[in-house]
Amino acid sequence: MKFATKVIHAGIEPDPSTGAIMTPIYQTSTYVQDAPGKHKGYEYARTQNPTRTVLENNVAALENGKYGIAFSSGLAAMDTILKLLRTGDEVISTNDLYGGSYRLATTVYERFGIKVHYVDMNDSAQLKAAINERTRLIWIETPTNPMMNIIDIKKITKKYNNDDIIICVDNTFASPYLQNPLDLGADIAMHSATKYINGHSDVIMGLAVTNNEFIAQHLKYLQNAAGAVPGPQDCFLALRGIKTLHLRVERSCQNAQKMANWLNKHKKVSKVYYPGLKSHSGHSIAKRQMKDFGGMVSFDLVNNKYSVAKKVLSNTHLFALAESLGGVESLIGHPASMTHASIPKKERMKVGLTDSLIRLSVGVEDYDDLREDLAAALAKI
Ligand SMILES: *Cc1c(COP(=O)(O)O)cnc(C)c1O
């Protein structure tokens, strides 16, 4: 089955009791048993819910994986993956990653004796130097947020995927339509489904997909033991959003590419970070491991003061000033004060995340309208 068919059909059957074509919202906390221990496979809704099961199976198919596990947020998914580790274990992570992921790994898990090394994953020597016998998890985010760096997933999995090390890719920015980490040798593909997967800015959710039965069993155990599960209504909304994932992402990519080309020539813009630009350092890797270059674009200003960036950020009308990404509507954001405020300035500056960096989540609106909106805001500075 090809992707566009999978989003609509994989793991989805008409409801057996009524024939309803849409997966029903099983809004229940428990299930009646015929006799103690004699039930229809469902006992308690933290453990299992039929709406959730359909979503999990569908997303597993989208990532070419066997097992899908849904969580109440992207960070709950990451939290559960980190719980596969023990005190004394070490993690190696991309140095340019989602602020909340950084906060969870450092401020929470370091207290439990798990050490996290942040490295430039494109620098093989740096990566090699950080790996030791205590390394248990390699955490890759690509494209990275908000600098749009591209990490060569296959290069890393080829070298380091062994029985001791789990390699997880946060695939949120790409979505399963553009990139499939399991096919590139990763053990886990993780998503903040809040973003492209749901795609309509009305649900917070996380997902993990794997082909590894051992990892799947552990994650399912932890999902039930700790209980960060999504509700059935949110699973229904995510399933509905997924049906147009390929169409939405395709249009976002087209709009983002045009926007990046245009910004690249704008005289008030000093730098554009978009993997679809030939000048981008990760362009050729992105071309190889992704179907297209995504809907996220970051750019910096010639006059790189926060006060100047603030003017642009406050003067768009179609681009809404908000955190998050991956919805049908375009958003504009200021990573230094919003999504990445929890990262110390010294760490931010190391990767080029300046006070004037602006991030766009390019939606599926008409491109000309979006460009005019941004042009008017840039004209104010
Ligand atoms: C949003 C995001 C997360 C966290 O997901 P939530 O659903 O907000 O918990 C993790 N990684 C990336 C890349 C994200 O964009």
The ligand as a MOL file (V3000), in Angstrom:
LIG
                    3D

  0  0  0     0  0            999 V3000
M  V30 BEGIN CTAB
M  V30 COUNTS 15 15 0 0 0
M  V30 BEGIN ATOM
M  V30 1 C 6.5190 20.1410 19.8770 0
M  V30 2 C 7.6810 19.2660 19.8090 0
M  V30 3 C 7.9420 18.3150 20.8050 0
M  V30 4 C 7.0760 18.1900 22.0370 0
M  V30 5 O 5.8070 17.7590 21.7340 0
M  V30 6 P 4.4890 18.1050 22.6030 0
M  V30 7 O 3.4080 17.4270 21.8540 0
M  V30 8 O 4.3730 19.5930 22.6300 0
M  V30 9 O 4.7360 17.5510 23.9620 0
M  V30 10 C 9.0420 17.4960 20.6400 0
M  V30 11 N 9.8560 17.6020 19.5750 0
M  V30 12 C 9.6360 18.5010 18.6070 0
M  V30 13 C 10.5570 18.5620 17.4560 0
M  V30 14 C 8.5510 19.3610 18.6870 0
M  V30 15 O 8.3590 20.2740 17.7300 0
M  V30 END ATOM
M  V30 BEGIN BOND
M  V30 1 1 1 2
M  V30 2 1 2 3
M  V30 3 2 2 14
M  V30 4 1 3 4
M  V30 5 2 3 10
M  V30 6 1 4 5
M  V30 7 1 5 6
M  V30 8 2 6 7
M  V30 9 1 6 8
M  V30 10 1 6 9
M  V30 11 1 10 11
M  V30 12 2 11 12
M  V30 13 1 12 13
M  V30 14 1 12 14
M  V30 15 1 14 15
M  V30 END BOND
M  V30 END CTAB
M  END
